[in-house]
Amino acid sequence: MADDDDTEKSEDPTQKRLDDAQERGDVVKSQEVNTWFVLAGATLLLMSFSGSMSSGITTMLRGLIAHAHDIPVDGIGLVHMMQTLGLGIIGAVALPFGLLVLAAIAGNLVQHRLVWSAESLAPKFSKVSPGAGFKRLFSKIAMVNFVKGLIKLGLIGAIMTALLWPKRHQLDGLVDMDPSIILLLTRTLSLDMLGGVVAVLAIVAAADYFFQYRQWYNKLKMSLREMKDEFKQSEGDPAIKAKIRQLRQQRMRKRMMAAVPKASVIITNPTHFAVALQYDRGMNAPICLAKGADNIALKIREVAAFHGIPVIENPPLARALYATVEIDEEVPAEHYKAVAEVIGYIMRLKTGMRR
């Protein structure tokens, strides 16, 4: 049961997992959002540039037809005419086409930030596997796309019917109308239909984006084991960190024991605490060279006894110094008086011994 809990992907993905997925090119992408932006851009372009595009192309073609008898039809003349015609058409549609490309790019940018990754372009044998293709064909995503396509087809069909049915009598008489009126009516109907389609597809795109986001997010969910592995990679293996901490403590203990022979006095709580202090004339205050509890305190007393350093039993002062002063730091001001009495006693003792 513990193994099942460790492998079940029930945890929300971490920020690192989400960032790694985006760097691989695995991002949320709804094709409906892209389609909506392109259609919305096309509608705006038709409203804004249809007149200029049509007039530019009409003027060019009118001149071409009017001077058709003067155009040489030999090889060079024909090539020159095609180049002129092509450049004219490109000049007329270049700006609208560029704005349409920007709309397609914007459809991706609103879904995710720019991603440069070649991993998604790498060939994958699973994409050409018949078994994998069969699974994708009858997967949940495929069924959702099928239902989504039916809904889109039904909605667009309903919009076109609602817009065109009242105008069916006008459409019957198009063959007898002036071409300029036909173009105007066609533009009006096209804008009406595109406006309705864009409005409906906005709802479809929003719903599809939410669905794609949930699918992507659930796919990136993590198991407890994956979260532990990621924590080890980012923060370090706890066992290794504990070993490093142990080695540091051992090195610090060795340095501390090496400094004990320089101490002026060892203040102890007979069996639990020991604090080694050094004081020389000219110092602002005594300095803590070493401190420890239990086994370390015993070791400090052994080193002090070997080097003939005085050991003073003062349980309250030993406990207070152990709790408030760090190694290589001066004794806090609130303990000056008690420490001064001990240091003074040691100095008087040394003076008496010399006499």
Backbone torsions as a table, in degrees:
resi	resn	phi	psi	omega
1	MET	NA	-36.5	179.3
2	ALA	-64.5	-39.6	178.2
3	ASP	-64.3	-39.3	178.9
4	ASP	-63.1	-41.0	179.2
5	ASP	-64.8	-36.1	-177.5
6	ASP	-70.7	-30.5	-174.9
7	THR	-98.1	-11.7	179.2
8	GLU	-74.9	127.2	-177.2
9	LYS	-83.1	84.4	-176.3
10	SER	-115.7	-5.0	-175.9
11	GLU	-100.1	144.3	177.0
12	ASP	-63.6	142.8	-179.3
13	PRO	-66.4	146.1	176.8
14	THR	-76.8	166.7	178.8
15	GLN	-63.5	-33.3	179.0
16	LYS	-65.1	-40.8	179.1
17	ARG	-65.8	-39.5	178.3
18	LEU	-65.4	-42.1	179.3
19	ASP	-65.6	-40.5	179.0
20	ASP	-63.6	-38.9	179.0
21	ALA	-63.8	-41.2	179.6
22	GLN	-67.7	-36.3	177.6
23	GLU	-66.1	-29.8	176.9
24	ARG	-78.2	-7.7	-176.1
25	GLY	90.9	6.7	178.5
26	ASP	-88.8	94.1	-174.8
27	VAL	-129.2	166.4	175.7
28	VAL	-72.4	127.8	179.3
29	LYS	-146.4	118.1	175.7
30	SER	-107.8	120.0	178.8
31	GLN	-66.6	-24.9	179.0
32	GLU	-67.3	-35.3	177.7
33	VAL	-65.5	-43.3	177.1
34	ASN	-61.1	-43.9	179.8
35	THR	-61.5	-40.9	-179.6
36	TRP	-63.4	-43.3	180.0
37	PHE	-63.6	-40.9	179.8
38	VAL	-65.7	-44.8	179.6
39	LEU	-65.5	-41.3	178.0
40	ALA	-63.5	-40.9	177.1
41	GLY	-64.6	-40.5	178.7
42	ALA	-64.1	-38.2	178.4
43	THR	-64.3	-45.2	178.5
44	LEU	-64.0	-39.5	179.0
45	LEU	-65.3	-39.6	179.3
46	LEU	-65.2	-36.6	178.8
47	MET	-71.1	-35.7	-171.2
48	SER	-94.8	-37.7	-169.4
49	PHE	-116.7	0.1	-176.9
50	SER	-62.5	-38.3	179.7
51	GLY	-64.9	-46.9	-178.6
52	SER	-68.0	-39.0	179.0
53	MET	-64.7	-46.0	-177.4
54	SER	-67.0	-38.9	-179.9
55	SER	-67.6	-39.0	178.9
56	GLY	-64.1	-46.5	-179.7
57	ILE	-68.5	-37.8	179.7
58	THR	-64.0	-43.8	179.5
59	THR	-61.4	-43.1	-179.0
60	MET	-65.1	-45.6	-179.3
61	LEU	-69.1	-34.4	178.1
62	ARG	-63.0	-42.9	177.2
63	GLY	-64.7	-37.7	179.9
64	LEU	-64.3	-42.6	-179.1
65	ILE	-71.4	-39.2	-177.8
66	ALA	-64.6	-32.3	-178.0
67	HIS	-111.4	29.0	-178.4
68	ALA	-61.1	-34.3	-177.0
69	HIS	-73.0	-16.1	-179.7
70	ASP	-94.2	-7.5	-175.9
71	ILE	-82.5	121.8	178.2
72	PRO	-68.0	143.0	-177.4
73	VAL	-107.6	10.8	176.2
74	ASP	-72.9	-180.0	-174.1
75	GLY	-59.6	-51.4	-177.3
76	ILE	-66.6	-43.2	180.0
77	GLY	-62.9	-40.5	179.4
78	LEU	-65.6	-41.7	178.2
79	VAL	-63.1	-42.9	179.5
80	HIS	-63.1	-40.0	179.4
81	MET	-64.6	-42.1	-179.8
82	MET	-65.9	-37.9	177.2
83	GLN	-64.3	-44.7	179.4
84	THR	-62.3	-44.2	179.6
85	LEU	-63.8	-43.2	180.0
86	GLY	-64.9	-43.0	179.3
87	LEU	-64.8	-36.6	178.1
88	GLY	-64.5	-43.1	179.7
89	ILE	-67.1	-41.6	179.4
90	ILE	-63.1	-42.4	178.6
91	GLY	-62.0	-33.6	-178.8
92	ALA	-74.7	-32.6	-174.1
93	VAL	-109.0	1.0	-174.4
94	ALA	-62.4	-50.6	-178.5
95	LEU	-63.4	-49.0	177.2
96	PRO	-59.7	-40.3	-180.0
97	PHE	-65.9	-39.4	177.2
98	GLY	-62.1	-41.3	177.9
99	LEU	-66.0	-32.3	177.3
100	LEU	-67.6	-37.2	175.8
101	VAL	-64.8	-41.1	177.2
102	LEU	-62.3	-36.4	177.6
103	ALA	-64.4	-39.3	178.5
104	ALA	-65.5	-39.9	178.1
105	ILE	-66.6	-40.1	179.0
106	ALA	-62.1	-32.6	177.9
107	GLY	-62.1	-29.2	176.0
108	ASN	-83.9	-37.4	-175.9
109	LEU	-67.1	-31.1	179.3
110	VAL	-72.2	-15.5	-179.1
111	GLN	-95.2	-34.1	-178.9
112	HIS	-160.8	161.1	178.1
113	ARG	-72.5	167.5	179.8
114	LEU	-62.4	133.9	-179.1
115	VAL	-127.9	128.0	175.3
116	TRP	-113.4	103.3	-177.9
117	SER	-145.7	133.6	177.5
118	ALA	-94.1	-3.3	-177.1
119	GLU	-66.0	-37.2	-179.5
120	SER	-69.4	-18.6	178.8
121	LEU	-88.6	-12.0	-178.6
122	ALA	-67.3	140.6	-179.6
123	PRO	-67.7	139.4	178.2
124	LYS	-126.7	125.5	-178.0
125	PHE	-67.1	-22.7	179.3
126	SER	-66.2	-23.8	-179.5
127	LYS	-74.0	-23.9	179.5
128	VAL	-105.9	4.3	179.2
129	SER	-75.5	128.6	178.7
130	PRO	-59.8	-39.2	-179.5
131	GLY	-64.5	-45.2	179.1
132	ALA	-65.9	-37.5	178.0
133	GLY	-65.1	-38.3	178.0
134	PHE	-64.5	-40.1	179.3
135	LYS	-65.6	-41.6	178.9
136	ARG	-65.2	-33.1	-177.7
137	LEU	-64.9	-33.8	-178.2
138	PHE	-115.1	28.2	179.5
139	SER	-84.9	174.2	179.0
140	LYS	-63.7	-39.2	-180.0
141	ILE	-63.2	-43.1	-179.6
142	ALA	-63.0	-40.4	179.3
143	MET	-66.3	-39.9	178.0
144	VAL	-63.5	-43.4	179.1
145	ASN	-63.6	-37.0	178.8
146	PHE	-64.8	-47.2	179.0
147	VAL	-64.5	-39.5	179.3
148	LYS	-62.7	-40.9	177.9
149	GLY	-62.9	-41.0	177.5
150	LEU	-63.4	-41.0	-180.0
151	ILE	-64.5	-44.3	179.3
152	LYS	-62.0	-44.3	-179.1
153	LEU	-62.0	-42.3	179.8
154	GLY	-66.4	-42.4	-178.7
155	LEU	-67.4	-44.2	-179.9
156	ILE	-66.1	-39.8	176.6
157	GLY	-61.9	-39.4	179.1
158	ALA	-66.2	-38.9	179.3
159	ILE	-65.4	-46.6	-179.4
160	MET	-63.5	-38.6	178.6
161	THR	-65.0	-43.5	-178.8
162	ALA	-65.2	-31.6	-178.6
163	LEU	-84.8	-37.8	-173.4
164	LEU	-88.2	-28.5	-175.0
165	TRP	-62.0	-44.1	177.9
166	PRO	-65.3	-20.2	-177.7
167	LYS	-103.1	19.2	-175.6
168	ARG	-64.5	-32.3	-180.0
169	HIS	-70.1	-36.6	176.5
170	GLN	-65.6	-38.4	-178.8
171	LEU	-66.5	-32.9	178.7
172	ASP	-64.4	-31.0	-176.4
173	GLY	-96.3	13.7	-178.9
174	LEU	-63.1	-31.3	-175.7
175	VAL	-66.4	-23.3	-178.7
176	ASP	-97.6	-0.6	-176.2
177	MET	-87.3	162.9	174.6
178	ASP	-69.9	141.0	-179.0
179	PRO	-54.7	-36.5	179.8
180	SER	-64.6	-36.4	178.3
181	ILE	-71.1	-36.5	178.2
182	ILE	-62.1	-43.1	179.8
183	LEU	-64.0	-42.1	179.9
184	LEU	-64.5	-42.9	179.3
185	LEU	-66.2	-40.7	178.9
186	THR	-62.8	-41.5	178.9
187	ARG	-64.0	-42.7	-179.7
188	THR	-63.3	-46.8	179.4
189	LEU	-64.3	-38.8	179.9
190	SER	-63.3	-44.4	179.1
191	LEU	-64.7	-40.1	178.1
192	ASP	-61.8	-45.7	-178.9
193	MET	-67.6	-42.5	178.9
194	LEU	-64.1	-39.0	177.6
195	GLY	-61.5	-44.0	178.1
196	GLY	-65.6	-41.3	179.5
197	VAL	-64.6	-42.5	179.8
198	VAL	-62.6	-40.4	179.9
199	ALA	-63.6	-43.9	-179.2
200	VAL	-70.3	-42.5	-178.4
201	LEU	-68.2	-20.1	174.8
202	ALA	-62.1	-41.0	177.7
203	ILE	-68.7	-43.4	179.1
204	VAL	-62.2	-42.4	-178.8
205	ALA	-64.9	-41.8	179.3
206	ALA	-63.3	-44.4	179.0
207	ALA	-65.6	-39.9	-179.6
208	ASP	-68.0	-37.9	178.2
209	TYR	-63.3	-43.0	178.2
210	PHE	-60.9	-42.6	179.1
211	PHE	-64.0	-45.7	-179.6
212	GLN	-64.3	-36.8	178.9
213	TYR	-65.2	-43.0	179.3
214	ARG	-65.1	-39.9	177.6
215	GLN	-62.4	-45.9	179.8
216	TRP	-64.2	-43.0	-178.2
217	TYR	-66.5	-43.4	179.0
218	ASN	-66.3	-34.1	178.5
219	LYS	-64.7	-30.3	-177.8
220	LEU	-90.9	0.9	178.4
221	LYS	-59.8	155.1	-171.6
222	MET	-120.1	153.0	171.1
223	SER	-88.7	167.9	178.9
224	LEU	-62.1	-36.1	179.4
225	ARG	-65.6	-41.3	178.4
226	GLU	-64.6	-37.3	178.7
227	MET	-67.2	-38.0	177.6
228	LYS	-65.5	-43.1	179.7
229	ASP	-63.7	-41.0	179.5
230	GLU	-65.9	-38.6	178.4
231	PHE	-63.3	-39.8	178.1
232	LYS	-63.9	-40.0	-179.0
233	GLN	-68.9	-39.3	-176.1
234	SER	-86.0	-38.2	-176.7
235	GLU	-103.5	-13.3	-177.7
236	GLY	99.7	149.6	179.4
237	ASP	-65.8	125.1	-180.0
238	PRO	-56.0	-36.1	179.4
239	ALA	-65.3	-41.5	178.5
240	ILE	-67.3	-41.7	179.0
241	LYS	-62.5	-39.1	177.8
242	ALA	-64.8	-39.0	178.0
243	LYS	-64.9	-42.1	178.0
244	ILE	-62.9	-42.9	178.5
245	ARG	-62.3	-39.0	178.5
246	GLN	-64.5	-42.8	178.6
247	LEU	-63.6	-40.1	177.6
248	ARG	-62.5	-42.7	178.7
249	GLN	-63.1	-38.2	178.6
250	GLN	-65.5	-43.6	178.2
251	ARG	-63.8	-40.8	178.4
252	MET	-64.1	-37.7	179.5
253	ARG	-66.6	-39.0	178.1
254	LYS	-64.5	-44.3	177.6
255	ARG	-62.4	-38.0	-179.4
256	MET	-65.9	-43.2	179.5
257	MET	-67.5	-33.1	177.9
258	ALA	-67.5	-23.3	-179.8
259	ALA	-88.7	-13.7	-177.4
260	VAL	-59.3	-40.3	179.9
261	PRO	-59.2	-18.7	178.5
262	LYS	-82.9	-7.4	-173.6
263	ALA	-67.7	151.8	175.5
264	SER	-91.0	-30.5	-178.8
265	VAL	-158.2	152.4	174.2
266	ILE	-115.8	120.6	178.5
267	ILE	-101.9	126.4	-173.3
268	THR	-128.2	155.8	162.3
269	ASN	-105.8	105.3	-154.3
270	PRO	-25.3	-43.0	-174.3
271	THR	-121.4	-12.9	-171.0
272	HIS	-106.8	-44.4	-173.9
273	PHE	-125.4	151.1	174.2
274	ALA	-148.6	132.8	-179.8
275	VAL	-130.1	122.6	-179.6
276	ALA	-96.4	123.5	-178.8
277	LEU	-116.8	144.4	176.1
278	GLN	-120.7	133.4	176.0
279	TYR	-143.8	126.8	174.0
280	ASP	-126.0	155.2	179.6
281	ARG	-61.0	135.8	-177.5
282	GLY	103.1	-16.8	176.9
283	MET	-75.0	147.1	175.5
284	ASN	-69.0	-38.7	-179.0
285	ALA	-158.6	159.2	176.5
286	PRO	-61.1	150.6	-178.9
287	ILE	-114.2	140.0	176.8
288	CYS	-82.4	116.7	178.7
289	LEU	-91.6	-31.6	-178.1
290	ALA	-159.4	152.7	174.4
291	LYS	-155.0	154.3	179.9
292	GLY	-171.8	168.7	179.6
293	ALA	-126.0	150.5	175.5
294	ASP	54.9	-114.6	-174.5
295	ASN	-62.4	-39.0	178.6
296	ILE	-67.9	-38.8	176.9
297	ALA	-61.3	-41.0	178.4
298	LEU	-62.7	-41.3	179.4
299	LYS	-64.9	-39.7	177.5
300	ILE	-61.7	-42.2	179.5
301	ARG	-65.9	-36.0	178.9
302	GLU	-65.7	-44.9	178.3
303	VAL	-63.2	-40.6	179.1
304	ALA	-63.6	-41.9	179.3
305	ALA	-65.0	-37.7	-179.5
306	PHE	-65.6	-35.7	-178.1
307	HIS	-97.7	6.2	175.5
308	GLY	70.7	33.8	179.7
309	ILE	-91.1	132.4	-178.4
310	PRO	-61.2	139.5	178.0
311	VAL	-117.9	120.4	-177.5
312	ILE	-113.4	127.6	177.2
313	GLU	-88.7	116.2	177.2
314	ASN	-148.6	82.3	-173.1
315	PRO	-53.2	-48.1	-179.2
316	PRO	-61.5	-43.0	-178.8
317	LEU	-69.1	-38.0	179.3
318	ALA	-63.4	-44.1	179.2
319	ARG	-65.3	-41.2	-178.8
320	ALA	-65.7	-43.7	179.8
321	LEU	-67.0	-39.6	179.8
322	TYR	-61.8	-34.4	-175.8
323	ALA	-84.7	-24.8	-170.2
324	THR	-113.3	-22.0	-175.6
325	VAL	-110.4	139.7	177.3
326	GLU	-100.8	164.4	-178.8
327	ILE	-63.7	139.2	-179.2
328	ASP	68.2	16.0	174.9
329	GLU	-110.0	155.9	178.0
330	GLU	-75.6	153.4	178.4
331	VAL	-64.9	134.9	178.8
332	PRO	-59.0	152.4	-175.3
333	ALA	-61.1	-31.7	-177.6
334	GLU	-67.9	-13.3	179.0
335	HIS	-107.9	8.3	-178.2
336	TYR	-57.6	-47.3	-173.6
337	LYS	-62.7	-47.2	-178.2
338	ALA	-66.3	-41.5	-179.9
339	VAL	-68.3	-38.2	179.5
340	ALA	-61.3	-37.7	178.4
341	GLU	-63.4	-41.4	-180.0
342	VAL	-67.7	-46.5	179.5
343	ILE	-61.9	-41.3	178.2
344	GLY	-62.2	-40.9	178.3
345	TYR	-62.6	-41.5	179.8
346	ILE	-65.3	-42.5	179.5
347	MET	-63.4	-42.7	178.0
348	ARG	-64.0	-37.3	179.8
349	LEU	-64.6	-43.7	179.7
350	LYS	-65.6	-39.0	178.4
351	THR	-63.6	-41.6	178.0
352	GLY	-64.3	-38.1	179.8
353	MET	-66.9	-38.6	179.4
354	ARG	-66.3	-39.0	178.4
355	ARG	-65.5	NA	NA
